Amino acid sequence: MKEKKDFNKWYLNVILEKQEKLHHIRDVNTLLDSILFETRTLTNSDAGSIFLVENGKLKFSYVQNESLFKNDFLSNKYIYSNQEIEINKKSIAGYVAFTGKSVLIDDCYKISKSAPYSFNPYFDEISSYKTGSMLIVPLKTSKNDLVGVLELINRKDKKGKSIPFSDEQKFFITQFAFYAGIAIERALLLRDVVFKMIHTTELRDMEETQPHVNRVSSYSVEIYQKWAENHKVPKNEVNNFKDIFKIAAMLHDIGKVGISDVILKKKYTLSAEEFDIVKRHTVYGAQFFENPHSEWDTLAYEIALNHHEKWDGSGYPGNIKDIHEQNIKFGTGKKGLAIPLSARIVAIADVYDALSCRRVYKDPWEEEKVLDYIKIESGKQFDPELVSIFFEIYDIIKAIMCKWKQ
């Protein structure tokens, strides 16, 4: 009995420790990744997923699967699924969302016929995965409103065999989920503020839409993650960077609020003089994020100022002594590694999306033509290493494009 008490006390302390970490994460996807990783570690679960409430339904928002995705970094494409579940008693996640109660299932294929919910084996069938035990808990806000559902799948014993989750784990993970729900609520509020800022830009520039910035920021994060994997960047450092990178990348063109509507909304080719004015959005964006004491502002500043620099040094605005000069003169373009990594990544993401989608001044390019352009510009406009990564994870890029279609 004493041993069990000591274990429960230790377990509770670990959970409190992990809860504290959640409060420092700002990006929604980074937060969901952390929630799944921590709860899977606590329960020794092989897999897990999170659904968030959106428009009265549960929307598939994040997934991890140690067995299935271990040797497949392209597993990230599953994160960008558009799967939705009704909030009712028919499905397992729907039941938990509808009732607000946590559920333990020892074997998904042996659920009693008297249970109001049933297991959908579709994912198992298409992936050759076998779901066994499950622990499903609701995620709620500080006001007890449902924000989502957390599913943990296949608790493993020391030999890797699927075993049932325990009642103690159900209790502790349910407690953890309460704090996770509050953290998600806060991250969603921040995302809404960012989207309001983007909407301000959208009112001036019809191309700067929410789907566009969602795609560009998601492409950017995925390219960075693969780059970090190649360079053996520690997981903690990767997560910290992704947390601020996603939001900073969304605001890469915020400086366009300083450009005249007459130019931004012009449906025909800009004159050389008009294009020179448009180029100033990089400087205006940098001015917006001047705060040397904020890591997030520093990254947003880097991206806004440098995402039109080119690998060969032919980009803009180049080296500028003072971005507050009344008559700013663009300097010699930054070149190669002198361009911040964040901006080099966003440059590829932004151009790919701009070429792939309809704009007021052009129709979307065919996919093959877009990809040829990216290849041709490797070593000219784009960092060759990042171009290679772009094509290596192209399945994920396409999944992102599909999720946020125009």
NUTIDO-847108 format. One record per atom (N, C-alpha, C): x, y negated, z negated. Coordinates in steps of 0.2 Angstrom, whole numbers, plus 2048, in hexadecimal, padded with zeros to 3 digits. Each point is the difference from the previous one (the first is absolute). Example, Ala and Ser with C-alpha at 12.3 -4.5 7.8 and 13.67 -1.06 7.14 Angstrom:
residues 2
84281C7D9
7FC7FA800
8047FA800
7FE7FB804
8047FA7FF
7FC7FB7FD
This chain:
residues 406
804806800
7FC7FA800
8047FA800
8068007FC
8047FA7FF
8047FF807
802806803
8037FF807
7FB7FD805
7FA802800
7FB7FD804
7FF7F87FF
8007FE7FA
7FF7F97FE
8067FC802
8068037FF
8067FD803
8007FF807
7FE805804
800800807
7FB7FA802
7FA8007FD
7FB7FB802
8027F97FF
8047FF7FA
8037FA7FF
8057FE805
804805802
8057FE805
7FD7FF807
7FB803801
7FC7FF807
7FD7FA800
7FD7FE7FA
7FD7F9800
8057FA801
8068017FC
8057FB801
8027FF807
801806804
802800807
7FB7FC804
7FA8027FF
7FA7FC803
8007F97FF
8017FE7FA
8017F97FE
8067FC804
805804800
8067FE804
7FF7FF807
7FC804803
7FF800807
7FA7FB802
7FC7FF7FB
7FB7FB801
8037F9801
8057FF7FC
8037F9800
8037FF806
803805804
8037FF806
7FB7FD805
7FA803800
7FB7FE805
7FE7F8800
8017FD7FA
7FF7F9800
8047FC804
806802802
8057FC804
7FF801807
7FC804802
7FF802808
7FA7FC802
8027FC806
7FB7FC803
7FD802806
803804804
7FD802807
7FC8077FE
7FA800803
7FB8057FF
803807802
803801806
803806802
8058037FC
8057FB7FE
8058027FB
7FE8027FA
7FA7FD7FD
7FD8027FA
7FD807800
7FD801806
7FC807800
806805801
8057FF803
806804801
8028027F9
8017FB7FC
8038007F9
7FB8047FB
7FA7FF801
7FB8037FC
800808801
800801807
800807802
8068047FD
8067FD801
8068037FF
8008017F8
7FE7FB7FC
8018017F9
7FB8057FD
7FA800803
7FB8057FD
802807802
802801807
803806802
8058037FC
8057FB7FE
8068027FC
7FD8027F9
7FB7FD7FD
7FE8017F9
7FC807800
7FD802806
7FC806800
804806804
8067FE803
803805804
7FC802806
7FC7FB803
7FC801805
803800807
7FE805805
804800806
7FD7FA805
7FA7FE7FF
7FD7FB804
7FB7FC7FD
7FE7FB803
7FB7FB7FE
7FE7FB805
7FA7FD7FF
7FE7FB804
7FC7FB7FC
7FF7FA803
7FC7FB7FD
7FB7FD805
7FA7FF7FE
7FB7FD804
7FE7F97FC
7FF7FB804
7FE7F97FD
7F97FF802
7FC7FC7FC
7FA7FE802
8007FB805
7FD800806
7FF7FB805
7FA800803
7FC7FB800
7F9800803
7FC8057FE
8008027F9
7FB8057FD
802807802
806801803
802807801
8078017FD
802806800
8078027FE
804800806
8057FC801
805800805
8068037FF
802805804
8078037FF
8057FB800
8058007FB
8047FA800
8088027FF
8018067FD
8078027FF
8008087FF
806803802
8018077FF
8078027FF
8018057FC
8078037FF
7FF807800
805804803
7FF807800
807803800
8038027FA
807803800
801805805
7FC805800
801806804
7FF7FF807
7FB7FC802
7FF7FF807
8047FB803
8027FA7FC
8037FB803
8088007FF
8028057FC
8078007FE
8057FE805
7FF804806
8057FF805
7FD7FC806
7FB7FC7FF
7FD7FD805
7FE7F87FE
8057FC802
7FF7F97FE
7FA7FD804
7FE803805
7FA7FD804
7FA8027FC
8008037FB
7FA8017FB
7FD7F97FF
8047FB800
7FD7F97FE
7FB7FE805
7FF803806
7FB7FF804
7F98017FD
8008057FC
7FA8027FD
7FD7FB7FB
8047FB7FE
7FE7FB7FB
7FC7FB804
800800807
7FC7FB804
7FA803803
7FE8057FC
7F9803802
7FA7FC7FF
7FB800804
7FA7FC7FE
7FA8047FD
8028067FD
7FB8057FD
7FC7FC7FB
7FA801800
7FB7FD7FB
7FC8067FD
7FE7FF7F9
7FC8057FD
7FA7FC7FD
7FA802800
7FA7FD7FD
8018017F8
7FD7FB7FD
8008017F8
7FA8037FE
800806800
7FA8047FE
8038077FD
7FC8047FE
8028067FC
802806805
7FF7FF806
802806805
807802801
8057FB800
807801800
8038007F9
8068037FF
8037FF7F9
8027F97FF
8037FD804
8027F97FF
7FA7FB7FF
7FB802804
7FA7FC800
7FC8017F9
8008067FE
7FD8017F9
8037FD7FB
807800800
8047FC7FA
7FE7F9801
8007FD806
7FF7F9801
7F87FE7FD
7FC805802
7F97FF7FF
7FE8007F8
8038057FD
7FF8017F9
8057FC7FB
8067FF803
8057FD7FB
8038057FC
7FF806801
8038057FC
806804803
8058017FC
806804803
7FE808800
803803805
7FE807802
806804800
8008067FD
805805801
7FD806804
804802805
7FE806804
806805801
7FF8067FD
805805800
802802807
7FB801804
801803807
7FB7FD805
8027FC804
7FB7FC805
7FC805804
803806801
7FC805804
7FC8057FC
7FF7FE7FA
7FC8047FB
7FB7FC7FC
7FE7FA803
7FC7FC7FC
7F9803800
7FD8007FA
7F98037FF
7FB7FD805
7FC804802
7FA7FE805
7FB7FB7FC
8008007FA
7FC7FC7FC
8037F97FF
8067FF802
8037F97FF
7FD7FC805
7FF7F97FF
7FD7FC805
8047FE806
8078017FF
8057FE805
803806803
8037FF806
803806803
8077FD803
805805801
8067FE803
800801807
8037FA803
801800808
807803802
800805803
807803802
8037FE806
7FD7FA803
8027FE806
8087FE800
8027FD7FB
8087FE800
804806800
7FE8057FC
8038077FF
801803807
7FA800804
800803806
8057FD805
8007FA800
8047FC806
8078007FE
8028017F9
8077FF7FE
8038077FE
7FC8057FF
8028077FD
8027FF7F9
7FD7FB7FD
8028007F8
7FA8037FD
8028027FA
7FB8047FB
7FF7FC7FA
7FA7FD800
7FE7FC7F9
7FD8057FB
8038007FA
7FE8047FB
7FD7FC7FA
8047FF7FB
7FD7FC7FA
8007F9802
7FB7FC7FD
7FF7F9801
7FE7FC7F9
8037FA7FF
7FE7FC7FB
7FE7F9803
7FA7FE7FF
7FD7FB804
7FD7FB7FA
8037F9801
7FE7FC7FB
7FE7F9803
7FB7FC7FD
7FE7FA803
8057FA7FE
8017FB804
8047FB7FF
7FC7FA7FF
8007FD7FA
7FB7FA7FF
8047FA7FE
7FC7FA801
8037F97FE
7FF7FF7F9
8037FA7FE
7FF7FE7F9
7F97FF7FE
7FB7FF805
7F97FF7FF
7FC807800
804805801
7FD807801
7FD801806
8027FC805
7FD801807
805805804
7FD804804
804805803
8047FD806
807801800
8047FE805
802805805
8008077FD
802805804
8008077FD
803805803
8018077FD
806802801
8038037FB
807804801
7FF807800
803803804
800808801
8078037FF
8018047FB
806804800
7FF807802
804803804
7FF806803
8068057FE
7FE8067FE
805806800
8057FF7FA
7FE8007FA
8058007FB
804806800
8077FF800
804806801
8038037F9
801806800
8048037FA
807800802
8058037FC
807800801
802804807
7FC804802
801804806
7FD7FD806
7FD7FA7FF
7FD7FD806
7F9802802
7FD8047FB
7F9803802
7FB7FB7FD
7FA7FF804
7FB7FC7FE
7FC8037FA
8007FB7FA
7FC8027FA
7FB7FB7FE
7FB8017FC
7FC7FB7FE
8037FA7FC
7FD7FA801
8017FB7FC
7FD8017F9
8037FD7FB
7FE8017F9
7FB7FA7FE
7FC8027FA
7FC7FB7FE
8047FA7FD
8068017FD
8047FB7FE
8027FB805
802803806
8027FC806
7FA7FC802
7FA803800
7FA7FC802
7FF7FA7FC
8018017F9
7FF7FA7FC
8067FB801
806802800
8057FB801
8007FC807
7FF804805
8007FD807
7FA7FB800
7FA8027FD
7FA7FC800
8027F97FD
8048017FA
8027F97FD
8057FC804
804804803
8057FD805
7FC7FC806
7FB804802
7FC7FD806
7FD7F97FE
7FE7FF7FA
7FD7FA7FE
8057FA801
8068017FE
8057FB801
8027FF807
800806804
801800807
7FB7FC804
7FA8017FE
7FA7FC803
8017F97FF
8027FD7FA
8017F97FF
8067FE804
805804801
8067FD804
7FD800807
7FC805803
7FE7FF807
7FB7FA800
7FC7FF7FB
7FC7FA801
8047FA801
8057FF7FC
8057FA800
803800807
802805803
804800806
7FB7FF806
7FA8027FF
7FB7FE805
7FE7F9800
8007FD7FA
7FF7F9800
8057FC803
8068027FF
8067FD803
800800808
7FE806802
7FF801807
7FB7FC803
7FA7FF7FC
7FB7FB803
8027F9800
8047FE7FC
8037F9800
805800806
804805802
804800806
7FC7FF806
7FA804800
7FC800806
7FC7F9801
7FF7FD7FA
7FD7F9801
8057FC803
8068007FE
8067FC803
800802808
800806801
800802807
7FA7FD804
7FA8007FD
7FA7FE803
8017F8802
8047FD7FB
8017F9802
8047FF806
805804801
804800806
7FB802806
7FC8057FF
7FC803805
7FB7FA803
7FE7FC7FC
7FC7FA802
8037FC805
8077FF7FF
8047FC805
803804806
8018077FF
803804805
7FC806800
7FC801805
7FC806801
803807800
807800802
804806800
8028027F9
8007FC7FB
8038027FA
7FA8037FC
7FD806802
7FB8037FC
8028047FB
7FB8027FC
8018057FA
803807803
7FC803805
803806803
8077FF802
8027FB804
8077FF802
8058007FA
7FE7FC7FB
8058007FB
8018067FC
7FA8047FF
8008077FD
804804804
800800807
804804804
8077FF800
8027F9801
8077FE800
8038027F9
7FD7FE7FA
8038027FA
8018077FF
7FB804802
8008077FF
806803804
8007FE807
806802804
8067FF7FC
8017FA7FE
8067FE7FD
8028047FA
7FB8017FB
8028047FB
802807801
7FD803806
802807802
807800803
8017FB804
807800803
8057FF7FA
7FF7FC7FB
8047FF7FB
8018067FC
7FB8047FF
8008067FC
805805803
7FF801807
805804803
8077FE800
8017F9801
8067FD800
8048027F9
7FC7FF7FB
8028017F9
8028077FF
7FC805802
801807800
807801803
8017FE806
806801804
8067FD7FC
7FF7FB7FD
8067FC7FC
8008037F9
7FC8057FE
8008037F9
7FF7FA7FB
7FB7FC801
7FF7FB7FB
7FC8037FA
8017FF7FA
7FD8037FA
7F87FF801
7FC8057FE
7F97FF800
7FD7FA7FD
8037FF7FA
7FE7FA7FC
8017FA803
8057FF804
8027FA803
7FB7FF807
7FF806803
7FC800806
7F97FE7FE
7FD8027FA
7F97FF7FE
8007F87FE
8057FE7FD
8007F97FE
8007FB806
804802805
8007FC806
7FA800804
7FD806801
7F9801803
7FB7FC7FD
8008007F9
7FB7FD7FD
7FF7F8802
8067FD801
7FF7F9802
8017FF808
803805803
8017FF807
7F9800804
7FB8057FE
7FA800803
7FC7FA800
8007FC7FA
7FC7FA800
8047FA804
8078007FF
8047FB803
7FF801808
800806802
7FF801808
7FA7FE802
7FA8007FC
7FA7FE802
8007F9802
8047FC7FC
8007F9801
8067FD805
802804804
8067FE804
7FE7FA805
7FA7FF802
7FE7FA804
7FC7FB7FC
8007FF7FA
7FC7FC7FC
8027F8802
8067FF803
8027FA802
7FC7FD805
7FC804804
7FC7FE805
7FB7FB7FE
7FF7FF7FA
7FB7FB7FD
8027F9801
807800802
8037F9801
8007FE807
7FD805805
8007FE807
7FA7FE802
8007FB805
7F97FD802
7FC806803
7F97FF7FF
7FB804803
800800808
8027FA802
8007FF808
805805803
8058017FC
805805803
7FF8077FE
7FE8017FA
7FF8077FE
7FA803804
7FB7FD801
7FA802804
800800807
8067FE803
8007FF807
800807803
7FC801806
7FF806803
805801806
8047FB801
804801806
8088007FD
804801805
8078007FE
8027F97FD
8048007FB
8027FA7FC
8067FD804
8007F9800
8067FD803
8068017FC
8067FE803
8068017FC
8007FB7F9
7FD7FB801
7FF7FB7FA
7FC8037FB
7FA803802
7FB8037FC
8038067FC
804804804
8038067FD
8057FE7FA
8047FA802
8047FE7FB
7FD7FE7F9
7FA7FD801
7FC7FE7FA
7FE8077FC
7FD805804
7FE8067FD
8068037FC
806800803
8068037FC
8017FD7F9
7FD7FA7FF
8017FD7F9
7FC8047FB
7FB805802
7FD8037FB
8048047FB
806802803
8058047FC
8027FC7FA
8027F9802
8027FC7FA
7FB7FE7FC
7FA7FF802
7FA7FE7FC
7FF8057FB
800807803
7FF8057FB
8058017FB
8067FF801
8068007FC
7FF7FB7FA
7FD7FA802
7FF7FA7FB
7FB8037FB
7FB803803
7FA8037FC
8038047FA
805804801
8028057FB
8077FE7FC
8017FA800
8077FE7FD
7FF8007F8
8028067FD
8018017F9
8058057FE
8067FD7FF
8068057FF
7FF8047FA
7FB7FF7FC
8008047FA
7FB806801
7FD800805
7FB806802
803804805
8008077FE
803805805
7FB800806
7FA8007FF
7FB800805
8007FA805
8017FA7FD
8007FA804
807800804
8058037FD
806800804
7FF805806
7FD805800
7FF805805
7FB7FD805
7FB7FD7FE
7FB7FD805
8047FA803
8047FC7FD
8047FB803
804803806
8048057FE
804804805
7FD802806
7FA8037FF
7FC802806
7FD7FB804
7FD7FB7FD
7FD7FA803
8057FC805
8067FF7FD
8057FC803
803804806
8018077FF
805804805
7FC805804
7FA801800
7FD805804
8007FF807
8027FA803
8017FF807
8077FF802
8058027FB
807801802
801806804
805800804
801806804
8078037FF
801806800
8068047FF
8067FD804
7FF7FE806
8057FD804
8027F97FF
7FC7FD7FB
8017F97FE
7FC7FB805
7FC802804
7FC7FB804
7F97FE7FD
7FF8027FA
7F97FE7FD
8007F97FD
7FB7FF7FC
7FF7FA7FD
7FE8017F9
8007FB7FB
8037F9801
8077FF7FF
8048067FF
8078007FF
8027FD7FA
8067FE7FF
8037FD7FA
7FE7F97FF
7FD7FE7FB
7FE7F97FF
8027FE7F9
8037FA800
8037FE7F9
7FB7FE7FB
7FB7FD802
7FA7FE7FB
7FA801804
7FB8047FD
7FA801804
7FB7FB7FE
8027FB7FC
7FC7FA7FF
8017FA804
805800804
8027FA804
7FA7FE804
7FF7FA801
7FA7FD804
800803807
8067FF803
801802807
804806800
7FE8067FF
8048067FF
802802807
807802800
803802807
8018087FE
7FE804805
8028077FF
807801802
8038047FC
807802801
801806804
807802800
802806803
7FC8067FD
7FD804804
7FC8067FE
8048057FB
7FD8027FB
8038057FC
801806804
8058047FE
802806804
8018067FC
7FD806803
8028077FD
7FE8007F8
8058027FC
7FE8017F9
8007FA7FC
8017FA804
7FF7FA7FC
7F97FE800
7FB804803
7F97FF800
7FE8057FA
7FC7FD7FB
7FE8057FB
7FC806802
8028067FD
7FC806802
7F97FF800
7FD7FD7FC
7F97FF7FF
7FD7FD807
8047FB802
7FD7FC806
802804806
805804801
802804805
7FA806801
7FE8027FB
7FA805800
7FA7FD802
7FE7FA7FD
7FA7FD802
8007FE807
8067FE803
8007FE807
7FE806805
8028067FE
7FE805805
7F88027FF
7FE8007F9
7F98017FF
7FB7FB803
8027F9800
7FC7FB802
800800808
805801803
800800807
7FD806803
8018067FD
7FC806802
7F87FF800
7FE7FD7FA
7F97FF7FF
7FD7FB805
8047FA801
7FE7FB805
7FF803807
805804802
800803807
7FA805801
7FF8037FA
7FB806801
7F97FE7FF
7FF7FA7FE
7F97FD7FF
7FE7FA804
7FA7FF801
7FD7FB804
8027F97FD
8027FB803
8007F97FE
7FD7FC805
7FE7FA7FD
7FC7FB805
8047FF806
806800801
8047FF806
802806804
7FE8067FD
802806804
7FC8067FE
800805804
7FD8077FF
8058047FC
7FE8057FC
8058057FD
804803806
8068017FE
804804805
7FF8087FF
801803805
8008087FF
8058027FC
7FF8057FC
8048037FB
807801803
800804805
807801803
8047FA802
7FD7FB802
8037FA802
8037FC7F9
7FC8017FB
8027FD7F9
8068037FE
800807800
8068047FD
8067FF805
7FF7FF806
8067FF804
8037F97FF
7FC7FB7FE
8027FA7FE
8048007FA
7FE8047FB
8038017F9
807803802
800805804
807803802
8057FC803
7FD7FC805
8047FB804
8037FB7FB
7FC7FE7FC
8037FA7FB
8048037FA
801806800
8058037FB
8077FD801
8027FD7FB
8077FD800
8007F9803
7FA7FE803
7FF7F9802
7FC7FC7FB
7F9801800
7FC7FD7FC
8008047F9
800806800
7FF8047FA
8078047FE
8008017F9
8058047FD
7FF807803
806803803
7FF807803
7FF8057FB
8028007FA
7FF8057FB
7F88007FF
7FD7FA7FF
7F98007FE
7FC802806
8027FF806
7FC802806
800808800
8068037FE
800807800
7FB8037FB
8007FC7FA
7FB8027FB
7F97FF802
7FF7FB803
7F97FF803
7FE806804
804802804
7FE806805
7FF8067FC
8058017FB
8008067FB
7F98017FD
7FD7FA7FE
7FA8007FC
7FA7FE804
800801806
7FB7FD804
7F98037FF
8008067FE
7FA8037FE
7FC7FC7FA
8047FE7FB
7FE7FB7FB
7FD7FA803
8047FD804
7FF7F9804
7F9801803
7FF805804
7F9801803
7FB8017FB
8018047FB
7FB8017FB
7FE7F97FD
8047FC7FF
7FF7F97FD
7FC7FC805
802800806
7FC7FD806
7F9802800
7FF8067FF
7F9803800
7FC7FE7FA
8038007FB
7FC7FE7F9
7FE7F9801
8047FB802
7FE7F9801
7FF7FE807
7FC803804
7FE7FE806
7FD7F9801
8017FD805
7FD7F9801
7F9801801
